[in-house]
Amino acid sequence: MKHILMMRGARTLVDMCTKIKAGENVLVVTDFEKFEIAEVVAAAANERGGEVTIAIMTPRKADSAEPPPSVAEAMKKSDVIFTPVLKSITHTQAVKNAAAAGARILVMTHFTPEIMISGGIEADFEAQKLVCQNVARTLEQGKHLHLTTQKGTNLTANIEGRRGNALYCIVEPGEFSTVPTIEANVSPVEGSAEGVIVADASIPYLGIGVLREPVTLTVKKGMITSIDGGDQARVLAENLKSLGDPNVYNIAEVGIGLNPKSRMTGIMLDDEGVFGSVHIGIGTNITLGGTLKTACHYDALQWRGTIEVDGRLILENGQLKI
């Protein structure tokens, strides 16, 4: 029965998000954990006349790990790519190369049958497109970003010369977008972020999910220097330390959620889209306009953020001002 209900979301992905045409090469990259999702997406793409291939790989050991070389090569030769996987391959050289080759890529990390049926997937992506592009354009034109929250976040960063990324779940050749999150984001210049981040909403990785108590990240010269809080903070701190890569502490992204249908559930691609939420990406930033490829990319989410760019109010207590 779930497969029948999931087809509605799958048809949104192939009709609205990627606009698959008959004869296009469609690649569904998945793993043993998410094959159920891949199967439904492949069926919808097949309905539209796509030449569909499903590549099933062993689940990656960590988020941001590269897919196998054979899969990476297939990605470069595909017109449309869907990635329903357990561990993220979004911030990888494989995705960057596939986009450079002209692929239209939809990121579907941590997807569940429920996400295919209701919530963020029900949003009018076309209607939110201009809003998302406008916020991204404002970020791209800015030089200095200042983020605060009532919980204690106070972070500044240099964003001069960095592109604003508009991810609204509709992709053209050479683009990738997460789905169903709608977000605008920017990658701060490496070494420029300073201050304190108090995540109070979610860290949708490592089994952490919705936060029971705040996680405080101290940032100096673009890098996290300490992580404080309870058990959930310790999970994050211990994992980052275990990766043995000093660049995983990089402040990689500041993103604003813009999907009015998304909910804070502890699943990354719904959480990051919650309208008015703010997420801070940690680690890899090469797919966002930065220069670092690290062992991971995680996000720390906050409620009711206030963001100013060059003194202009963009977001105030979670309310969009542009």
HELIX and SHEET records of a PDB file:
HELIX    1   1 LYS A    2  THR A   12  1                                  11    
HELIX    2   2 LEU A   13  CYS A   17  3                                   5    
HELIX    3   3 PHE A   35  GLU A   47  1                                  13    
HELIX    4   4 PRO A   69  LYS A   76  1                                   8    
HELIX    5   5 GLN A   93  ALA A  100  1                                   8    
HELIX    6   6 PRO A  113  ILE A  117  1                                   5    
HELIX    7   7 GLY A  120  GLU A  122  5                                   3    
HELIX    8   8 PHE A  125  GLN A  141  1                                  17    
HELIX    9   9 ASP A  231  SER A  242  1                                  12    
HELIX   10  10 PRO A  246  TYR A  249  5                                   4    
HELIX   11  11 MET A  268  ASP A  271  1                                   4    
SHEET    1   A 5 GLU A  51  MET A  57  0                                        
SHEET    2   A 5 ASN A  25  ASP A  31  1                                        
SHEET    3   A 5 VAL A  80  THR A  83  1                                        
SHEET    4   A 5 ARG A 104  VAL A 107  1                                        
SHEET    5   A 5 PHE A 176  THR A 178  1                                        
SHEET    1   B 8 MET A 223  ASP A 228  0                                        
SHEET    2   B 8 VAL A 215  LYS A 220 -1                                        
SHEET    3   B 8 GLU A 194  ALA A 199 -1                                        
SHEET    4   B 8 ASN A 154  ASN A 158 -1                                        
SHEET    5   B 8 HIS A 144  THR A 148 -1                                        
SHEET    6   B 8 THR A 306  VAL A 309 -1                                        
SHEET    7   B 8 ARG A 312  GLU A 316 -1                                        
SHEET    8   B 8 GLN A 319  LEU A 320 -1                                        
SHEET    1   C 5 GLY A 164  LEU A 167  0                                        
SHEET    2   C 5 GLU A 183  VAL A 186 -1                                        
SHEET    3   C 5 ILE A 251  GLY A 257 -1                                        
SHEET    4   C 5 VAL A 278  GLY A 283 -1                                        
SHEET    5   C 5 HIS A 297  GLN A 302 -1                                        
SHEET    1   D 2 SER A 202  ILE A 203  0                                        
SHEET    2   D 2 GLY A 209  VAL A 210 -1                                        
END                                                                             
